[in-house]
Structure formats: C-alpha cells, structure tokens
Amino acid sequence: MAAILSLFILSLSYSLDISNDSLSVLIEDKTDLILEEVRYIDPLKGKKIGIEINPLYTMFLDEGFSLSGSFSNFTLSDKAEIAFPFNYTSYKSNNSMKSYFYIDAHYRLFLGKHRNGKYIMTGLRIYSGEDNQGSYNKAGISFGFGERFFSTKKWYWGSSIYLGKYYWGDVDRGGSSFFDAEFLKFGFIF
C-alpha cells in the first residue's frame, strides 16, 4: 500500500509542469499586483497648508455678518496637523450691532495610519466679544474629535465637535464654557 501511495505522489509531481522557480515568480507577480492596488497615495505629499470655509455659519444669520473657517499646517508629521479655526460674527442686539471673534489653535492627532480619517484634538481658544458693559477678552482650553477626508485633487472636507472652558481673562462675562460642532467645512490644500 505504501508503495502505491509513493508511486502516486511521484507520478503527480512529474505531471506538474511548474518548478519552484516558476511558482515563486507567479507568487511575486501576484503580490506586486496586490500591493499596487493597496498602496496609499498621500494627497498631502508636498503640500504645506490648507484653508477651510464653513458656509453654514453665514446661512443661519438673519442680520449681520459671519465668517468661519480654518488655516491648517500639514508639515508637523505624517499623523498630525496644527489647525487655527476662527470665527467672526456681527449681530443685532437691542437695536445695536455687536460682534465677537475667536481663534483656536488645535493639535490634531489622526488615529489611523495617515492624516485621513478620524482624529482627536486639544486646543487653546482666544475670544474677544462685546456685551452691555463693553468689550472683553478671555481664553480657555478645549478637547474634541473630528474627521477629515482629503482628495487627490487638493479639496478636502472636515467635521469636528469640541468642548472647552474659559480659564483666563473675563471668564464671568458671557458663557464660561463653549461648544463647537462643525459639519460642513470645505477646504483647499496648497
């Protein structure tokens, strides 16, 4: 019985026309083909900054002017960025125009392999506003999360949610904490 089994295996090995060298070449070719399909193309390669605008802020304001956006620096690392979101809004209150302005500095750490997708962030906010007593300034810190999608055509879309609290300046004027949810920020990479 063992002789028949050995004879069967021996005849099978002679009937195959593939050598070890041929088999390794086939495997290497298929591996290269798979790697070409999976290889990541970094849309931020060679790019340094990005500018975003949030069109929703201007749409929901009846009287006054609003501009919201960000400036981003992509040169920090392959997994992080520094962003500077800002907002200027003027509005009518008690028949007079008031305004406020804030700028944040965010460190955004991407959770995936690249700077595409979900991130966590921490930041610092500087706020300047007006109330019935006049103008005031304050500053605070924030934490949050967000998501970015970069295209190879230099356009990108982002969303974020973050919460913070004011610790310095006139913290008793206006709110002592802040919350921002931005869903439709569109940007361009330079």
N, C-alpha and C positions, 0 to 999 in steps of 0.2 A: 504494500500500500504506500509506504514511504517513497519507494522508487517511482511509482506512478505520479505521486504528487510532485516529486522533484523534477520528473520529466515534463510535467505540465507547466510548472513555473519556468523551467529553462526554455521551453518552446515559446512561451508567452513573451519572455524577454527578447528572444530573437525576432519575433514578429513585429515588435515596436520599432519604428524607424527613427526614434528620437534619442539622441545621445544626451549625456549630462550637459555637454556644452550647449547643445541646441535648446534644451529645456531652460537653462539659466538665461539664455538670450531672450527667450519668449517671456519669462518672468520679469526680466529687467525692462523690456519694452512696455509691458502692461503696467508696471509700477510707474514708469515715467509718464505714461498716458494719464494715469490716475492723479499723479502729482500735478500735472498741468491743469487738470480740472479743478483741483482743490486749492491751488496756490493763491494766496491772498494778494490782492493788488491794493496797496495803500493809497487811498485818494488824497492823503495829506503829504505824500512824499514830495519834498521840495517846496512845500507851502509853509508860510510862517504865521499869517494872521487870517482872521475871519471877521466879518461884520454881519450882525443879525438885526432884523427888524421884526417887531411884533405888531402886525396890523390890527389885531383885535382891540388894543387899547384905544385907538382912535375911533373905532366904530361905536363904542358904547358911551361916549361922552357927548351930551347934548350941547352944552355951552362951554366954550374954552378950547384948549389945545392940549394934546397929549402926544408924546413920542417915547416909545420904549424900544430898547434894543440891547446889543452887547458888542463888545470888542473882545476877541479871543486871541491868545498867543499859543501856538501849537508847537513851539520849539523846545518846550520843557523836557519832554520824554515821549517815548512811544506809547505810554499808557496813561498820560495825564496832560492836562492843559490848565492854563490860567485864564479866567474869563472875567470881564468887567461889565456886568449888566447895569443898565442905567434906566431911569425913568424921569421925565419932566412932565408935569401936568399942571395946567391952569384951569380953574373952575370958578363958578359964580357962587358966592356965599353971602347972604344978607345984602344983596344989591351991590356987592363989590367983588372984584376979581381977586382971588387968592391963588397961590401956586406952591408946589413943593417939588423938590428934586432929590433923588438919591442915586448913589452909585455904590455898587458892591464890588468886592474883589473875591473871587471864588477860586479855590483849588479843587479841581475835578479829577478824581481818580477813577479811571474806567475799569470795570470789573472783568472784562473779557480779555482776550489775547491782544486786542488792538484798541485804538481810540474810536471805536464804532460801537454803539450799543449803550448799555446801562452804565451809570456812574454814580458814585457818592461824592458829596462835596461838603466843604466847610468854607465859611466866608466871613468877611467883615463888611458892615454897611455904614456909610456916612449919609446922614439925612439932613436936609435943610427945608424948613416949612414955615408957614405963617398961620397964625390964629388971631383972635380978637386982641391979644396983647402985643402983637407984632411978630417979628421973625424969630426963629430959634433953630438951634442945631443940636444934633445928638448922634451917637454912634453905638453900634452893637455888633453881636456875632450871630451867625446862622449856621444851620445844618440842614441837609436835604439830600435829594436824589433826583436823577433825571435820565434822559436818554437822548442820544444823537444818532442820526443817520446821515452819512456822508456819501455823496455820489461821485463818480469819477469825472463828472462834468463840472466840478467846482461848486455845486449847490449843496446845501445841507439844511436839515430840519431838526429842530430840537424842542424838547419839553422838559420842564422841571417843576418840582414842588419843594419849597424850603420854608422853614420856620426859624424865627430868630427873636432875640430880645435886646433892647437897648440898655446899655450899662453906663454910658458916659454922656455928659452934656445935660441938656434939659429933658431928662427922661420922664419927668412928671407932666410934660406938655404933649398933647396928642396921645397916641397909644404907647404903652410900654413894651409891646411886642409887635411883631409883624409876621405876615404870612404871604407868600407869593406862589401863585400857580400859573405857569406859563405853558400853553399847549401848542401854540402856532407861531413859533419863531423861525423865520426863514433866513438863511444866510448865504454868503458867498465867500469862497476861500481865495486868498491871494498868495 
